[in-house]
Amino acid sequence: MQDVGPLGYLASIVMVAAATLVCNQARPYLSPVNMVMAYLLVVVLAALFLGRRPAMLSAFLGVLAFDFFFVPPRFSFSVAEKEYLMTFFALFTVGLVISSLVAKARERLDALKVRERQTASLYHLSRDLAAATDIPSLVSAAVRNLEQSVGGEVAVLLARDGEPEVAAASAGFTLDQSRLKVAGWCLRSRRMAGAGTDSYAGDPLTYVPLKALAETHGVLVLRLEEEDILHAAELHRLLNAYSAQIAMALERLRLLQQAQEARILKARHNLERSLLNSISHDLRTPLTAITGALSAVLEEGGKLNPAARAELLETAREEAARLNRFVGNLLDMTRLEAGVLQLKREPCDVQDLVGCALNAVEQRLAGVEVSVRLPRDLPLVPLDFVLMLQVLVNLLDNALKHGGAGGTIEIGARVAGERLALEVADRGPGVPAEDLNRIFEKFYRTPVPEVVGGTGLGLSICRGIVEAHGGSIRAQSREGKGLKIVVEMPLETAEEES
C-alpha cells in the first residue's frame, strides 16, 4: 500500500493528538499501561489506513506525547523514574513492529486484489478473443480489453511481409515512423522494448511482441502510466500474459483459415473432377449417338429402307441439337458471368414458347406424360424469345432428370398481378428443403441418388437469364413428392413503365 502523502502524516499527528486528549480526560481512571495501549491503537489504525511511514510517525509522536503529558514530571521531557525509559523503548519498538506487520498485511491484501483484477481481466480478454471469428474483431476486442484493464492507450500491430502495421488502436493513438521502427525491432527480435525495458528505454511507449510457438504475429504497443512502469517486473509478467493470449488467438484464427482454405481447395478439386467427368459424359453421349447413326447410314445405306434411314438421320439431328444446347449452356454461362448478355425483347406468346420447348425435347419425352394447362387469354410478354426458350428447355430437362421414364411433367402459366408466372413441375423424388435455394447455384447437383447427374449449369443459367429480364425464379417442394419451378416475369419492361 502506498502512503497517502502529506495528508497521511497530518492525519497521524491528529490521531496522536486525539489519543492524548482522550487519555488526559480519563487520566484519573487509567494507568500508564492503559495509556500506552491507546497509543498502540493509534499506530495500528495509522498502519491500516495511512501506510507504513505515517504509522512510524505516530509511534514516535506517541512516545513523545506519553512522556510529555503523562510521565512525571509532567509537561517536561525529563524522566524522574528511569523504568519509564524501558516503557518508551517498548512502546516505540512495538509500534514499529505492529505498523510493519499491519502494513505488510495490507500490502498483501492490495496485491491479492490487484491479482484478482488481473485474473478477471485475463478471463474477459480470453472470452472475447475466443468469440472473435476474424482478425478485425479480434484485435478490436484486444484493444478494448487492455484499455479497461491496463489503462492508457493501446495499439495492436500485425506483421505484414515482415513489417508491423497498425490493425487496431485507441482513439487518437497514432504511431510515427520512429515508433514503427522500434515496433519492427521488437517484432524481429521477439523481445520487449521501450519504457520499463533495457531496449529503447528512452521511448515513452512499451512494445510487447505477440509470440506464438512458430512465429511472431505482431506487436502490442502501450502508453502506460509512469507509476505502472516503475513496477517493471510485475508489469512485464502481466503484459506477457496479455500478449500470449492475443498471440494464441491469432494463431487459432490462422490455423482455422488454413483449414478452411484446405477444405475449399479439396472441394474445388472434387468439383473440377466431377465437372470434367460430367462434361465428358454429356459430350460423349450425343457424339456417340451421332457417330453411330451416321455410321449406320454410311455403311448400311444401300440396305436400309427409307423409314429406317430417316429414323437414323432424325436421331443424329436430335442428338446434334442436344449437343448444341449443351454447348450453348456453357456459352450462356460465360456471357452471364462476363455481364455481356444482350436481351432482344419482343412481345411473345407463351403458348408458342411452350410449344417450341416441347418440340426441342420431343424425343426425350417418349414414355413421359406431359400435362399443359395454359389459359387462352394469357397476355403477350416482352421477352427475348431465344433466351427464354433456353430457360424452358433447361427446366424441362431438369424435370426429365427428376421424373425419369414413365413420369409426369406439368406445365402451367397464370397471371399474378403485374407478372406472368410460368410453372414446370414433376413427380420425382424432390429436393431436400435445405437445398431448395442452392439448386440455382452454379455446378450444384442434387444429392438425391435417383436423379441422373449433369453439369449443374442448367438452373444457374435459368436464374441468370430470368433475372436479366427483371424476373425471379424459385423452387418449391410439392405435396407428396416432386419439385415445382416457378418463373415470374414482368408483363411490362422498365422502359415501357417509364
Backbone torsions as a table, in degrees:
resi	resn	phi	psi	omega
1	MET	NA	131.2	178.8
2	GLN	-80.5	143.4	175.1
3	ASP	-63.0	152.7	-173.2
4	VAL	-87.9	9.5	176.7
5	GLY	89.3	-161.9	-177.7
6	PRO	-56.0	-35.1	179.8
7	LEU	-64.0	-30.3	177.9
8	GLY	-66.0	-42.2	178.2
9	TYR	-67.3	-39.5	177.3
10	LEU	-63.2	-40.4	179.3
11	ALA	-64.2	-37.8	178.8
12	SER	-66.0	-36.6	177.3
13	ILE	-64.6	-43.0	179.8
14	VAL	-62.9	-40.1	-178.7
15	MET	-66.1	-39.8	176.9
16	VAL	-65.3	-40.5	179.1
17	ALA	-64.2	-41.1	179.2
18	ALA	-64.5	-42.0	177.8
19	ALA	-62.5	-37.4	179.1
20	THR	-65.0	-44.0	178.9
21	LEU	-62.1	-42.5	-179.7
22	VAL	-63.7	-44.5	-179.5
23	CYS	-65.3	-35.7	179.8
24	ASN	-66.8	-39.1	178.3
25	GLN	-67.7	-33.8	-177.3
26	ALA	-99.3	13.1	-175.9
27	ARG	-56.8	-37.2	179.0
28	PRO	-65.3	-20.1	-174.1
29	TYR	-108.0	-6.7	-176.1
30	LEU	-114.6	142.8	172.9
31	SER	-87.3	164.7	177.9
32	PRO	-57.1	-33.2	179.3
33	VAL	-63.0	-42.1	178.3
34	ASN	-63.8	-37.7	178.0
35	MET	-64.7	-39.9	177.0
36	VAL	-59.5	-39.7	179.2
37	MET	-63.8	-34.3	178.0
38	ALA	-63.9	-41.7	178.7
39	TYR	-69.4	-34.5	176.3
40	LEU	-64.8	-35.9	176.5
41	LEU	-62.6	-39.3	176.9
42	VAL	-61.3	-42.4	179.4
43	VAL	-60.3	-45.5	-179.8
44	VAL	-61.1	-46.5	-179.5
45	LEU	-63.4	-40.3	178.9
46	ALA	-64.0	-42.3	179.0
47	ALA	-65.3	-35.0	-175.8
48	LEU	-73.8	-39.6	-171.7
49	PHE	-110.7	-22.0	-174.2
50	LEU	-110.7	-27.1	-179.7
51	GLY	119.6	175.8	-173.9
52	ARG	-65.8	-50.0	-174.3
53	ARG	-68.1	-44.2	173.4
54	PRO	-59.0	-32.7	177.3
55	ALA	-67.3	-40.4	176.9
56	MET	-63.6	-39.3	177.1
57	LEU	-63.4	-41.7	-179.6
58	SER	-66.0	-33.5	175.9
59	ALA	-65.2	-43.9	179.2
60	PHE	-64.5	-46.7	-179.9
61	LEU	-66.8	-32.0	178.1
62	GLY	-63.1	-40.8	177.3
63	VAL	-62.6	-45.7	-179.7
64	LEU	-63.0	-45.0	-178.2
65	ALA	-64.7	-42.1	178.9
66	PHE	-61.6	-42.2	-180.0
67	ASP	-67.3	-44.4	-172.1
68	PHE	-73.3	-38.8	-171.6
69	PHE	-98.6	-22.5	-169.9
70	PHE	-126.8	-15.1	-178.9
71	VAL	-96.5	126.4	179.6
72	PRO	-63.6	144.1	-11.8
73	PRO	-71.3	133.2	-178.1
74	ARG	-67.2	156.2	-179.2
75	PHE	59.4	33.8	176.5
76	SER	-151.6	149.1	179.5
77	PHE	-88.2	-1.5	175.2
78	SER	-76.2	153.6	-175.9
79	VAL	-122.2	118.7	-179.5
80	ALA	-77.5	-37.4	-177.8
81	GLU	-107.7	116.9	-173.2
82	LYS	-64.9	-21.5	-178.6
83	GLU	-66.4	-18.4	177.4
84	TYR	-69.8	-22.2	177.2
85	LEU	-60.5	-39.5	177.7
86	MET	-66.1	-35.3	178.0
87	THR	-65.1	-42.9	177.3
88	PHE	-59.9	-46.3	-178.1
89	PHE	-62.6	-43.4	-179.4
90	ALA	-65.7	-42.0	179.3
91	LEU	-61.1	-45.5	-177.8
92	PHE	-68.4	-43.0	-177.7
93	THR	-66.7	-47.7	179.1
94	VAL	-62.9	-37.6	177.7
95	GLY	-61.6	-43.1	178.0
96	LEU	-64.1	-44.0	-179.0
97	VAL	-64.1	-45.9	-179.6
98	ILE	-62.8	-44.1	-179.7
99	SER	-61.8	-38.7	179.8
100	SER	-67.2	-44.9	-179.1
101	LEU	-65.7	-44.4	-179.5
102	VAL	-65.9	-40.3	179.6
103	ALA	-64.3	-41.1	178.6
104	LYS	-64.8	-41.0	177.9
105	ALA	-62.6	-39.2	178.8
106	ARG	-66.8	-39.9	178.7
107	GLU	-64.3	-39.7	177.7
108	ARG	-64.3	-40.3	178.1
109	LEU	-63.2	-43.0	177.7
110	ASP	-63.4	-40.3	178.7
111	ALA	-63.4	-39.9	177.5
112	LEU	-63.6	-39.8	178.0
113	LYS	-65.0	-39.7	177.6
114	VAL	-63.5	-44.7	178.3
115	ARG	-61.6	-39.0	179.0
116	GLU	-62.8	-43.1	178.0
117	ARG	-64.4	-40.3	179.3
118	GLN	-65.3	-41.4	178.4
119	THR	-63.5	-41.8	178.5
120	ALA	-64.5	-40.0	179.4
121	SER	-67.1	-37.7	176.3
122	LEU	-64.4	-37.9	178.2
123	TYR	-64.6	-46.7	179.9
124	HIS	-63.3	-38.9	179.0
125	LEU	-63.4	-48.3	-179.4
126	SER	-63.5	-36.0	178.0
127	ARG	-65.0	-45.2	-179.3
128	ASP	-69.5	-36.2	178.5
129	LEU	-68.0	-37.4	179.4
130	ALA	-66.8	-29.7	-179.1
131	ALA	-80.1	-15.6	-178.6
132	ALA	-71.3	136.0	-178.6
133	THR	-109.1	-5.6	177.1
134	ASP	-149.3	170.0	-175.4
135	ILE	-63.0	-47.2	-178.8
136	PRO	-58.3	-44.6	179.8
137	SER	-68.2	-31.5	-179.9
138	LEU	-68.3	-49.9	-177.9
139	VAL	-67.8	-33.2	176.2
140	SER	-64.9	-40.7	176.7
141	ALA	-63.8	-38.4	179.3
142	ALA	-63.6	-46.6	179.7
143	VAL	-62.5	-44.2	-178.3
144	ARG	-62.5	-44.3	-179.2
145	ASN	-68.8	-40.3	-179.3
146	LEU	-69.5	-33.8	174.9
147	GLU	-59.5	-39.3	-178.1
148	GLN	-77.0	-38.1	-172.7
149	SER	-88.3	-43.2	-177.1
150	VAL	-93.7	-33.3	-175.6
151	GLY	86.5	168.4	-179.7
152	GLY	78.9	-168.6	-177.7
153	GLU	-98.3	146.7	-173.6
154	VAL	-135.8	144.2	172.3
155	ALA	-140.8	142.5	175.2
156	VAL	-112.7	122.0	178.5
157	LEU	-109.6	134.1	178.9
158	LEU	-111.2	147.7	-178.4
159	ALA	-73.9	129.5	174.6
160	ARG	-132.5	111.0	-178.3
161	ASP	54.6	40.6	176.1
162	GLY	83.0	-0.8	-179.7
163	GLU	-122.9	144.5	-178.9
164	PRO	-78.3	137.2	174.8
165	GLU	-128.1	141.2	-177.9
166	VAL	-68.2	122.2	178.3
167	ALA	-101.9	-31.7	177.9
168	ALA	-160.4	148.2	-178.2
169	ALA	-156.2	159.8	174.9
170	SER	-63.7	156.5	-179.5
171	ALA	-59.0	126.5	177.5
172	GLY	80.4	0.5	-178.1
173	PHE	-93.2	111.0	-178.6
174	THR	-121.9	156.3	-179.7
175	LEU	-122.9	124.3	177.1
176	ASP	-82.2	-178.6	-174.8
177	GLN	-64.6	-34.5	-179.8
178	SER	-65.3	-37.3	179.7
179	ARG	-78.7	-31.2	172.7
180	LEU	-65.2	-31.3	176.9
181	LYS	-66.0	-41.8	176.7
182	VAL	-63.9	-41.7	178.3
183	ALA	-61.9	-37.4	177.0
184	GLY	-63.9	-40.6	176.9
185	TRP	-62.9	-42.1	178.9
186	CYS	-62.6	-39.7	-179.8
187	LEU	-64.0	-44.6	-175.8
188	ARG	-77.4	-35.6	-177.9
189	SER	-85.4	-15.7	-177.7
190	ARG	59.5	33.7	179.4
191	ARG	-128.2	151.8	176.6
192	MET	-68.8	153.9	179.5
193	ALA	-147.5	167.9	176.3
194	GLY	91.1	-157.1	-175.5
195	ALA	-57.9	133.9	178.9
196	GLY	84.5	5.1	179.9
197	THR	-126.7	177.9	178.7
198	ASP	-90.3	-12.1	-178.2
199	SER	-107.7	129.0	-177.9
200	TYR	52.4	44.6	-175.1
201	ALA	-63.3	-22.3	-179.6
202	GLY	-75.7	-13.2	179.3
203	ASP	-75.1	130.0	-178.7
204	PRO	-71.6	-12.0	179.2
205	LEU	-94.4	158.3	176.7
206	THR	-112.9	131.7	-176.3
207	TYR	-116.1	126.1	-177.8
208	VAL	-125.7	123.8	179.3
209	PRO	-72.1	142.5	176.4
210	LEU	-92.7	85.7	-171.8
211	LYS	-93.5	125.6	168.8
212	ALA	-105.2	-175.2	-177.7
213	LEU	-64.8	-44.1	-172.2
214	ALA	-94.5	-31.3	-173.8
215	GLU	-153.9	170.7	175.4
216	THR	-102.1	119.6	-173.0
217	HIS	-84.3	-19.4	-177.6
218	GLY	172.6	-159.8	-177.3
219	VAL	-138.1	139.0	174.2
220	LEU	-100.4	123.2	-177.3
221	VAL	-115.9	130.2	-176.7
222	LEU	-134.7	143.7	168.8
223	ARG	-107.3	104.9	-172.3
224	LEU	-102.0	162.7	174.8
225	GLU	-69.7	147.4	-178.9
226	GLU	-59.8	-35.0	179.7
227	GLU	-62.0	-37.4	178.1
228	ASP	-70.8	-37.0	-177.6
229	ILE	-65.2	-31.0	-179.4
230	LEU	-63.3	-29.3	178.4
231	HIS	-93.7	69.6	-169.3
232	ALA	-62.8	-45.3	-175.4
233	ALA	-62.1	-47.5	179.1
234	GLU	-64.9	-38.7	179.7
235	LEU	-63.6	-44.5	-179.5
236	HIS	-63.3	-41.2	179.7
237	ARG	-61.4	-43.8	-177.8
238	LEU	-68.5	-45.9	-178.4
239	LEU	-66.3	-36.0	176.5
240	ASN	-64.5	-35.9	177.6
241	ALA	-66.5	-44.0	178.0
242	TYR	-62.6	-47.1	-177.7
243	SER	-63.8	-35.8	178.3
244	ALA	-64.8	-40.1	177.4
245	GLN	-61.5	-46.7	-178.4
246	ILE	-65.7	-42.2	-179.7
247	ALA	-63.2	-41.3	179.1
248	MET	-64.9	-38.4	178.1
249	ALA	-65.7	-40.6	176.9
250	LEU	-64.4	-39.5	177.7
251	GLU	-63.6	-39.7	178.9
252	ARG	-62.2	-45.9	179.3
253	LEU	-65.1	-36.7	178.7
254	ARG	-64.1	-43.3	179.3
255	LEU	-66.9	-38.5	176.7
256	LEU	-63.2	-40.4	179.2
257	GLN	-64.9	-41.3	178.0
258	GLN	-63.9	-41.5	178.6
259	ALA	-64.3	-40.4	178.3
260	GLN	-64.3	-42.7	178.6
261	GLU	-63.4	-37.4	178.2
262	ALA	-65.5	-40.4	178.0
263	ARG	-65.2	-41.8	179.2
264	ILE	-64.2	-41.7	179.1
265	LEU	-62.8	-42.3	178.8
266	LYS	-65.2	-44.1	178.9
267	ALA	-62.8	-40.2	178.8
268	ARG	-64.3	-40.4	178.3
269	HIS	-63.0	-44.6	178.7
270	ASN	-63.8	-39.5	-180.0
271	LEU	-64.9	-44.7	179.6
272	GLU	-62.2	-40.6	179.0
273	ARG	-65.4	-44.8	179.0
274	SER	-64.7	-41.2	-179.6
275	LEU	-63.8	-42.7	179.1
276	LEU	-61.8	-43.6	178.6
277	ASN	-62.7	-42.8	-177.6
278	SER	-67.0	-44.7	179.3
279	ILE	-62.9	-41.5	178.6
280	SER	-60.0	-41.9	179.6
281	HIS	-66.8	-44.9	-177.6
282	ASP	-68.6	-24.9	174.9
283	LEU	-82.0	-40.3	-175.2
284	ARG	-69.0	-38.5	-175.8
285	THR	-60.1	-55.0	178.4
286	PRO	-67.2	-34.3	178.7
287	LEU	-64.3	-39.3	178.0
288	THR	-63.3	-43.4	179.5
289	ALA	-64.9	-42.2	179.4
290	ILE	-64.0	-46.3	-179.5
291	THR	-61.6	-43.4	-179.7
292	GLY	-64.0	-43.8	-178.8
293	ALA	-65.4	-46.5	-178.8
294	LEU	-68.3	-35.6	177.6
295	SER	-64.2	-40.2	179.2
296	ALA	-64.7	-39.9	179.5
297	VAL	-64.9	-42.8	-178.3
298	LEU	-70.0	-42.4	-174.5
299	GLU	-80.6	-35.4	-175.5
300	GLU	-113.8	19.5	-173.3
301	GLY	-55.4	-40.5	-178.2
302	GLY	-72.8	-22.8	-177.4
303	LYS	-92.4	-16.2	-175.6
304	LEU	-82.7	140.3	173.4
305	ASN	-78.2	161.9	-176.8
306	PRO	-55.4	-37.7	-178.4
307	ALA	-65.9	-45.4	179.6
308	ALA	-64.7	-41.4	179.1
309	ARG	-61.7	-44.0	179.1
310	ALA	-64.1	-37.9	179.8
311	GLU	-64.8	-43.2	179.0
312	LEU	-63.8	-42.8	178.6
313	LEU	-65.7	-36.4	177.5
314	GLU	-65.6	-39.6	176.7
315	THR	-60.4	-44.9	179.1
316	ALA	-62.2	-41.5	-179.8
317	ARG	-63.4	-44.8	-178.5
318	GLU	-67.5	-39.1	178.4
319	GLU	-68.9	-33.6	175.6
320	ALA	-65.6	-39.6	177.2
321	ALA	-64.7	-39.0	177.9
322	ARG	-63.6	-42.8	177.8
323	LEU	-63.8	-38.9	178.9
324	ASN	-63.7	-39.3	177.7
325	ARG	-65.2	-38.9	-179.4
326	PHE	-64.3	-47.7	177.9
327	VAL	-63.7	-36.4	176.7
328	GLY	-61.9	-37.1	176.4
329	ASN	-60.7	-44.8	179.2
330	LEU	-62.1	-42.6	179.1
331	LEU	-67.1	-40.7	178.5
332	ASP	-61.5	-41.9	179.7
333	MET	-63.6	-39.1	178.0
334	THR	-62.6	-43.9	179.9
335	ARG	-67.3	-37.7	178.5
336	LEU	-63.6	-44.9	-178.6
337	GLU	-68.1	-31.7	179.2
338	ALA	-81.5	-11.5	179.2
339	GLY	72.5	26.7	-177.8
340	VAL	-112.4	16.7	179.8
341	LEU	-73.1	120.5	-179.1
342	GLN	-103.2	126.5	-179.8
343	LEU	-92.3	136.6	174.0
344	LYS	-115.9	83.6	-175.1
345	ARG	-76.2	141.2	171.4
346	GLU	-155.3	153.1	179.7
347	PRO	-60.6	125.7	-175.0
348	CYS	-122.2	145.1	175.2
349	ASP	-89.5	123.2	-177.5
350	VAL	-63.2	-34.9	179.1
351	GLN	-63.6	-39.7	176.3
352	ASP	-64.2	-40.8	-179.5
353	LEU	-61.0	-47.4	-179.4
354	VAL	-65.3	-40.0	-179.9
355	GLY	-63.1	-43.9	178.7
356	CYS	-64.2	-38.8	179.7
357	ALA	-65.7	-40.1	178.9
358	LEU	-67.7	-36.9	176.7
359	ASN	-64.2	-35.7	-177.8
360	ALA	-65.8	-30.0	-178.3
361	VAL	-114.2	23.6	-172.4
362	GLU	-56.9	-44.9	-175.6
363	GLN	-64.9	-35.3	-178.4
364	ARG	-76.4	-11.8	-179.6
365	LEU	-85.7	1.6	179.8
366	ALA	-60.6	127.2	-179.3
367	GLY	83.4	1.5	-179.4
368	VAL	-109.3	131.8	177.4
369	GLU	-84.2	120.6	-178.9
370	VAL	-112.1	124.8	178.7
371	SER	-114.0	119.4	-178.9
372	VAL	-114.7	122.5	178.2
373	ARG	-125.6	98.4	-179.2
374	LEU	-123.8	117.1	176.6
375	PRO	-59.4	144.6	-177.2
376	ARG	-71.7	-22.0	-175.4
377	ASP	-96.4	22.8	178.2
378	LEU	-65.1	135.2	-179.9
379	PRO	-75.4	162.5	172.2
380	LEU	-70.0	143.8	-176.8
381	VAL	-119.6	132.1	178.6
382	PRO	-72.8	107.8	-175.1
383	LEU	-139.3	160.6	163.1
384	ASP	-86.4	104.0	-170.0
385	PHE	-57.9	-44.1	-176.0
386	VAL	-64.6	-44.5	-178.6
387	LEU	-68.9	-41.4	179.5
388	MET	-70.1	-28.4	172.7
389	LEU	-63.2	-40.2	177.0
390	GLN	-62.4	-40.1	177.8
391	VAL	-59.7	-49.8	-176.3
392	LEU	-66.7	-38.0	176.8
393	VAL	-63.3	-41.9	178.1
394	ASN	-63.6	-39.2	178.7
395	LEU	-66.1	-40.2	177.1
396	LEU	-65.9	-40.9	177.7
397	ASP	-60.6	-41.0	177.8
398	ASN	-65.0	-40.6	179.2
399	ALA	-66.4	-36.7	177.3
400	LEU	-65.1	-38.7	178.7
401	LYS	-65.8	-40.1	-179.0
402	HIS	-77.2	-42.1	-175.5
403	GLY	-77.3	-32.9	179.8
404	GLY	72.1	178.4	179.1
405	ALA	-64.4	139.2	-179.8
406	GLY	79.1	7.8	-178.9
407	GLY	-87.1	-171.2	-178.6
408	THR	-128.8	134.6	175.4
409	ILE	-121.0	130.6	-179.6
410	GLU	-116.8	129.4	178.8
411	ILE	-119.5	130.1	-179.5
412	GLY	-145.1	162.6	177.8
413	ALA	-148.1	150.2	178.9
414	ARG	-159.5	157.2	176.2
415	VAL	-90.2	126.2	178.8
416	ALA	-122.5	92.8	-178.5
417	GLY	68.3	-121.5	179.4
418	GLU	-99.1	21.3	-179.2
419	ARG	-132.1	156.1	173.1
420	LEU	-104.1	125.4	178.5
421	ALA	-101.1	119.8	177.7
422	LEU	-110.2	127.1	-173.6
423	GLU	-121.9	137.6	173.0
424	VAL	-128.7	120.6	-174.3
425	ALA	-128.7	153.4	176.5
426	ASP	-135.7	174.6	177.3
427	ARG	-118.0	37.8	178.0
428	GLY	-78.8	-165.4	-177.9
429	PRO	-69.4	-13.1	179.1
430	GLY	82.9	-173.9	-178.1
431	VAL	-130.0	137.4	176.5
432	PRO	-53.7	144.5	-175.4
433	ALA	-56.8	-37.0	-177.3
434	GLU	-71.5	-12.7	-178.4
435	ASP	-104.9	4.7	-175.9
436	LEU	-62.6	-34.6	178.5
437	ASN	-83.9	-25.5	-175.6
438	ARG	-77.3	-18.9	-175.3
439	ILE	-66.1	-14.2	178.0
440	PHE	-93.3	2.7	177.5
441	GLU	-79.3	149.3	-179.6
442	LYS	-64.5	133.0	177.7
443	PHE	70.9	5.7	178.1
444	TYR	-77.1	136.4	176.8
445	ARG	-130.8	138.0	-174.9
446	THR	-62.9	142.0	179.0
447	PRO	-79.9	-0.1	-179.0
448	VAL	-67.2	121.2	-174.3
449	PRO	-65.6	-24.8	-177.3
450	GLU	-73.1	-15.9	-174.9
451	VAL	-88.6	128.9	178.5
452	VAL	-70.3	130.2	-175.3
453	GLY	-70.6	155.9	174.9
454	GLY	-138.3	-160.0	179.9
455	THR	-81.6	-16.7	-176.6
456	GLY	79.0	20.3	-179.2
457	LEU	-101.6	-26.9	-170.1
458	GLY	-55.8	-55.0	-177.3
459	LEU	-70.6	-31.3	176.6
460	SER	-63.8	-40.9	176.9
461	ILE	-65.7	-39.4	176.8
462	CYS	-57.0	-47.0	-179.3
463	ARG	-61.6	-43.8	-179.2
464	GLY	-61.3	-43.6	-178.7
465	ILE	-69.1	-43.4	-179.0
466	VAL	-63.5	-44.6	-179.6
467	GLU	-67.7	-30.7	175.6
468	ALA	-64.4	-27.9	175.9
469	HIS	-82.4	-2.7	-176.5
470	GLY	84.4	15.3	-179.9
471	GLY	-101.7	-168.6	179.9
472	SER	-142.0	158.3	179.7
473	ILE	-141.2	140.0	-179.2
474	ARG	-149.2	161.2	179.1
475	ALA	-115.2	144.4	178.9
476	GLN	-135.2	142.6	172.4
477	SER	-80.5	140.7	179.8
478	ARG	-93.5	155.7	176.0
479	GLU	-62.9	138.3	-174.5
480	GLY	86.4	-92.1	173.5
481	LYS	-157.9	162.1	-178.7
482	GLY	121.7	172.2	-177.1
483	LEU	-134.2	139.8	176.4
484	LYS	-122.8	129.0	174.5
485	ILE	-105.8	125.8	-178.2
486	VAL	-114.1	122.1	176.3
487	VAL	-110.0	125.3	177.4
488	GLU	-114.8	123.9	-177.6
489	MET	-120.0	140.3	178.6
490	PRO	-67.5	140.9	178.8
491	LEU	-78.2	-17.0	176.3
492	GLU	-133.0	143.7	177.0
493	THR	-81.1	164.8	179.9
494	ALA	-61.4	-34.1	-179.6
495	GLU	-66.8	-40.1	-179.6
496	GLU	-66.4	-37.6	-179.8
497	GLU	-66.3	-36.8	-179.1
498	SER	-77.4	NA	NA
